[in-house]
Amino acid sequence: MPGTLAAVGAVDTMETFFELLNAGDREAAVRLMDDKAEMRIHVGDSAQTLRGVERVGGWFLRGDAGLRMIPGGVRDLGNTYEADVLVVRPGAPSLHLDATFRVEAGKITSINLAPR
């Protein structure tokens, strides 16, 4: 069943992504992104779209030291992985995000982050 294989790949890819990111190996986490990855970040009433692994990956690489993203309430929708993500940064209030990740062939192709 192709749909089942895609779902397992999305969940496995995202579990690996969060494990690497939270262990401080941001470079390895970014290597899980497709070269043409896109990320949409919603802030207030506006949104910004980053395109390409250099810009999308750079957002994660430049994050505060000690940045943690902890997924909860995961919804497996085939090649789309949705989660309530708790973002923890030293010296800053924690933040809950609605996060959607699209995974194709084991690579993250798109990310959408919006405040809850």
N, C-alpha and C positions, 0 to 999 in steps of 0.2 A: 504494500500500500504506500504509494508515494507521499501522501499527506502525513502518515505516521512517521516516516523517516524525516521529513522536514521538521515536524514538531520536536522530535528528539534532538535534532541538530540545533534548533533554536534554543531550547532549554539548556542543552549541554554547553553551547557556545556562551550563553549569557552567564551561566554558573561559573564558567572558567573566567570570563571577563571580570566579574565582580570579585572572585577570589584573587586574581592577579592585582586588580586595582587596589583592593583593601589590604593586600600584603605589601603594598608600596612599589610593586613592579609595573609601573604605569606604561613603560615602553612595551612590555609584552602584552599588556591589555590592548594597547593601540594597534598592535600587529594583528589583532582579530578583526580589524575594520577593513572594509573594502577600500580600494584606492579612490573610488568615487563616492564615498560615504557622504551623507548629508545629515545635518543636525539642526533641528528647529528648537529654539529656546524662547519660551514665553515669559515675558517680564511685564507685569502690570497689564496695560491694554495693548502692548505691542509685542512683536515677535521678531527674532533675528534668525536668519538661516545661514549656516556655515556649510560650505561645500568643499569636498576633497579631504582626504585623510590628513593632510598637513594642517588644515584649519580645524577640523573636527578633533583630531587627535591632540592638537596643540591645546585645545580647551582643557582636556584632561591632564596633559603634561604640565600646564602652568597652574593647575589648581593648588590650593594651599597645602603645605606639608601636613600630613596627618589626615587628609581628606578621606572620608569613608562614605561609600554608598551602599546601603543595606536594603536589599529588595524584600518586600513582604507582599502578601496578597497577590501572588503571581497568577496570571491568567495565560495559559498556553493556547494560542490561537493558530496553530500550524506553524508557519514561518514568522509569525508575529508573537512577541513576548511582551506582555503588559505587566506592570507592577507598580505598587505604591513604594516609592524609594525614599528611605530616610537618609538624608545627607547630613553628615556630622563633620564639622570642621573645628579644630581647636580655637578657642577664643571667640566663637561665633554661635548664635542660636542655631539649633538644629532646624531642619527644613524638610517638609514632606513634599514630594513631587509625584505627579502622575507621569509615568514614563512608559513609552512605547518604543520597542526596538524591533526592527525588521532584520531577519537573518536569512541570507541566501548562500547556499553552498558553504556553510560554516563561517561566513564573513558577515559582519554587521554592515548593512547597507544604509540604514536610516535610523535616526534617533529623534524622538520628540519628547521634550521635557517641559512640563507645565506645573505651576504651583497648584497645590490642592486647595 
